Amino acid sequence: MDKSLYVAMTGASANLRAQAAVSQNLANVSTPGFRALLSHTETFKIEGHGLKSRFDATRADGGFDDRMGPLLSTGRDTDVALREGLWLAVADTEGQEAYTRGGELSVNQNGLLVTASGRSVLGENGPIAIPPHAKLEIAGDGTISVVPLGQGPETQAIVARIKVVEAPGRELERGLDGLFRRADGEPAVPMAGNVLMTGMVEGSNVNAADALVRMIELARSFEMQVRSIKTADENARSANSLLRMSG
């Protein structure tokens, strides 16, 4: 009885956590550059008093799906998509370097180049500031050129270069803010050359159909675990009734 209750209880708890991960994936199916969350369960023996059959099922961090999402053409001068294995360097809320694949960029009211979530894009010398301009272009190597406001095309000049780094997915961890960082805390290696594709963004790599099927599977599994708990409780009540009658 103890074993069946514990298996059902920990299994139901793990299912709930897995459903949360799938729900987050579904919520970000249209988020540019989003990497699908992965999850799995692990077992470990519960120490202390109780039967030796007590094993807990816990959700382990499965990392993220590092496969590229589809490339979506936008035609916007500030939108960029990165080559496979490369990451855009941005500043987190503490001003530290972090990474993202979201290339939906824009210039905010303060003249800073930012992502769709408002993170400052980093260049070789920190956050990139864009002066007032009539035209802005981002080259494949990340250099940003502008034609100053009120000037002709002959005055076009390079103002910054977007910092793009290389880091295998296995070396990165996703933070609670959705940004990625190297697991060892060290900065990733900057890359030069043709690192960007302009006028397009990388879409989310979440497969909506697979995620929906997974959600249904988890919901049914959770129902079975709850039913097992109820059945174990009913069996325990019946056994207690028999013991009282025999007494």
C-alpha positions as CSV (number, residue, x, y, z in Angstrom):
1,M,0.0,0.0,0.0
2,D,2.8,2.4,1.0
3,K,4.6,1.7,-2.3
4,S,1.6,2.2,-4.6
5,L,0.6,5.5,-2.9
6,Y,4.2,6.8,-3.1
7,V,4.6,5.9,-6.7
8,A,1.3,7.4,-7.7
9,M,1.8,10.6,-5.7
10,T,5.3,11.3,-7.0
11,G,4.3,10.4,-10.5
12,A,1.4,12.8,-10.4
13,S,3.6,15.6,-9.1
14,A,6.2,15.0,-11.8
15,N,3.4,15.0,-14.4
16,L,2.2,18.4,-13.2
17,R,5.7,19.9,-13.6
18,A,6.1,18.4,-17.1
19,Q,2.8,19.9,-18.0
20,A,4.1,23.3,-16.9
21,A,7.1,23.0,-19.3
22,V,4.8,22.0,-22.2
23,S,2.5,24.9,-21.4
24,Q,5.4,27.3,-21.6
25,N,6.4,25.8,-24.9
26,L,2.9,26.3,-26.3
27,A,2.8,29.9,-25.0
28,N,6.0,30.6,-27.0
29,V,5.2,28.9,-30.2
30,S,5.2,32.3,-32.0
31,T,8.1,33.8,-30.1
32,P,11.1,34.4,-32.4
33,G,14.2,32.5,-31.4
34,F,12.5,30.6,-28.6
35,R,14.1,27.2,-27.7
36,A,11.6,24.5,-26.5
37,L,12.0,23.3,-22.9
38,L,12.8,19.6,-22.4
39,S,11.9,17.7,-19.3
40,H,12.2,14.2,-18.0
41,T,11.9,12.4,-14.6
42,E,14.5,10.7,-12.4
43,T,14.1,8.5,-9.4
44,F,16.0,8.5,-6.1
45,K,15.5,6.5,-2.9
46,I,14.0,8.4,0.0
47,E,16.2,8.2,3.1
48,G,15.0,7.9,6.6
49,H,12.1,6.0,8.3
50,G,9.7,4.1,6.2
51,L,9.6,1.2,3.8
52,K,12.5,0.5,1.5
53,S,10.1,0.8,-1.5
54,R,9.9,4.6,-1.2
55,F,11.4,6.1,-4.3
56,D,10.6,9.6,-5.4
57,A,10.0,10.6,-9.0
58,T,11.3,14.1,-9.6
59,R,11.4,16.3,-12.7
60,A,14.9,16.8,-13.9
61,D,16.0,19.8,-16.0
62,G,16.3,18.4,-19.5
63,G,17.7,21.6,-20.9
64,F,16.4,22.8,-24.2
65,D,16.0,21.8,-27.8
66,D,18.9,23.3,-29.7
67,R,17.6,22.7,-33.2
68,M,17.1,25.8,-35.4
69,G,13.6,27.1,-35.9
70,P,12.2,28.2,-39.3
71,L,13.5,31.3,-40.9
72,L,10.8,33.9,-41.4
73,S,11.2,36.8,-43.8
74,T,10.1,40.2,-42.3
75,G,11.7,42.7,-44.6
76,R,12.6,45.0,-41.6
77,D,16.1,46.5,-41.7
78,T,16.7,45.8,-38.0
79,D,15.6,42.1,-38.0
80,V,18.3,39.5,-38.0
81,A,18.6,35.8,-37.9
82,L,21.7,34.0,-36.7
83,R,23.6,31.1,-38.3
84,E,23.4,27.8,-36.5
85,G,25.3,27.6,-33.2
86,L,25.6,31.4,-32.9
87,W,24.0,33.7,-30.3
88,L,23.3,37.3,-30.0
89,A,24.9,39.0,-27.0
90,V,22.6,41.2,-24.8
91,A,22.7,42.8,-21.4
92,D,20.6,41.3,-18.6
93,T,18.9,43.3,-15.8
94,E,22.2,43.5,-13.9
95,G,24.2,44.6,-17.0
96,Q,25.9,41.3,-17.4
97,E,26.4,39.5,-20.7
98,A,23.8,36.9,-21.7
99,Y,22.6,35.4,-25.0
100,T,19.5,35.0,-27.1
101,R,18.5,33.8,-30.5
102,G,15.7,36.4,-30.7
103,G,16.7,38.7,-33.6
104,E,13.6,41.0,-33.7
105,L,15.5,44.2,-33.0
106,S,14.5,47.9,-32.9
107,V,15.8,51.2,-31.7
108,N,14.1,52.5,-28.5
109,Q,13.3,56.0,-27.5
110,N,16.7,56.3,-25.9
111,G,18.5,55.5,-29.1
112,L,19.6,52.0,-27.9
113,L,19.3,48.9,-30.1
114,V,17.2,46.4,-28.2
115,T,15.5,43.1,-28.6
116,A,11.7,42.6,-28.6
117,S,11.9,42.0,-24.8
118,G,13.8,45.3,-24.3
119,R,17.2,43.8,-23.7
120,S,20.1,46.1,-24.9
121,V,22.1,44.5,-27.7
122,L,25.8,44.5,-27.0
123,G,28.5,45.6,-29.4
124,E,32.3,45.4,-29.0
125,N,32.2,48.3,-26.4
126,G,28.9,47.6,-24.6
127,P,25.3,48.5,-25.4
128,I,24.9,49.8,-28.9
129,A,23.6,53.4,-29.2
130,I,22.2,54.5,-32.6
131,P,22.4,58.2,-33.5
132,P,19.4,59.9,-35.2
133,H,19.3,58.6,-38.7
134,A,17.5,58.6,-42.0
135,K,18.5,55.0,-42.8
136,L,20.0,52.1,-41.0
137,E,21.6,49.0,-42.4
138,I,22.9,45.8,-40.7
139,A,25.5,43.9,-42.7
140,G,26.0,40.1,-42.6
141,D,29.1,40.5,-40.3
142,G,27.0,42.5,-37.8
143,T,28.3,46.0,-38.6
144,I,25.6,48.7,-38.3
145,S,25.8,51.6,-40.8
146,V,23.5,54.7,-40.7
147,V,22.9,57.8,-42.8
148,P,22.6,60.7,-40.4
149,L,19.3,62.5,-40.2
150,G,19.1,65.2,-42.8
151,Q,22.2,64.0,-44.7
152,G,22.7,62.3,-48.0
153,P,23.7,58.7,-48.7
154,E,27.3,59.8,-49.2
155,T,27.6,60.4,-45.5
156,Q,26.8,56.8,-44.5
157,A,29.1,55.6,-41.7
158,I,29.6,52.6,-39.5
159,V,28.6,53.2,-35.9
160,A,28.9,49.8,-34.2
161,R,29.1,46.0,-34.7
162,I,26.7,43.6,-33.1
163,K,28.5,41.1,-30.8
164,V,27.7,37.6,-32.0
165,V,29.2,34.6,-30.1
166,E,29.6,30.9,-30.7
167,A,28.5,28.4,-28.0
168,P,27.2,24.8,-28.3
169,G,23.8,24.3,-26.7
170,R,25.3,21.8,-24.3
171,E,27.4,24.5,-22.7
172,L,24.5,26.9,-22.1
173,E,21.9,27.1,-19.4
174,R,18.6,29.0,-19.6
175,G,17.9,31.4,-16.8
176,L,14.6,32.4,-15.2
177,D,14.7,35.5,-17.4
178,G,14.7,33.4,-20.6
179,L,18.3,34.3,-21.5
180,F,21.1,31.9,-21.9
181,R,24.5,31.8,-20.2
182,R,27.5,29.5,-20.2
183,A,27.3,27.0,-17.4
184,D,30.8,27.7,-16.3
185,G,30.1,31.5,-16.1
186,E,32.7,32.4,-18.7
187,P,31.9,34.6,-21.7
188,A,31.4,32.9,-25.0
189,V,33.8,33.3,-27.9
190,P,33.0,36.2,-30.2
191,M,32.6,35.4,-33.9
192,A,33.5,37.4,-37.0
193,G,32.6,37.0,-40.6
194,N,29.2,36.3,-42.1
195,V,27.2,35.6,-39.0
196,L,23.8,37.2,-39.6
197,M,21.0,37.1,-42.1
198,T,19.2,40.4,-42.3
199,G,15.5,41.1,-43.0
200,M,14.4,37.9,-41.3
201,V,14.1,36.3,-37.9
202,E,14.3,32.7,-36.7
203,G,11.0,31.4,-35.5
204,S,10.3,29.3,-32.4
205,N,11.5,25.7,-32.7
206,V,8.4,24.5,-30.8
207,N,6.3,21.9,-32.8
208,A,2.8,22.9,-31.8
209,A,1.2,19.6,-32.9
210,D,3.7,17.5,-30.9
211,A,3.4,19.8,-27.9
212,L,-0.4,19.4,-27.9
213,V,-0.2,15.6,-28.2
214,R,2.3,15.6,-25.3
215,M,0.0,17.7,-23.2
216,I,-2.9,15.3,-23.8
217,E,-0.6,12.3,-22.9
218,L,0.5,14.0,-19.6
219,A,-3.1,14.9,-18.7
220,R,-4.2,11.3,-19.1
221,S,-1.2,10.0,-17.2
222,F,-2.0,12.5,-14.4
223,E,-5.7,11.2,-14.3
224,M,-4.4,7.6,-14.0
225,Q,-2.1,8.6,-11.1
226,V,-4.9,10.3,-9.2
227,R,-7.2,7.3,-9.8
228,S,-4.5,5.0,-8.4
229,I,-4.3,7.2,-5.3
230,K,-8.1,7.0,-4.8
231,T,-8.0,3.2,-5.4
232,A,-5.2,2.8,-2.8
233,D,-7.2,4.9,-0.3
234,E,-10.4,2.8,-0.9
235,N,-8.4,-0.4,-0.4
236,A,-6.9,0.9,2.8
237,R,-10.4,1.8,4.1
238,S,-11.7,-1.6,3.2
239,A,-8.8,-3.3,5.0
240,N,-9.3,-1.2,8.1
241,S,-13.0,-2.2,8.1
242,L,-12.2,-5.9,7.9
243,L,-9.7,-5.5,10.8
244,R,-12.3,-3.8,13.0
245,M,-14.9,-6.5,12.2
246,S,-12.4,-9.3,13.0
247,G,-11.5,-7.5,16.2
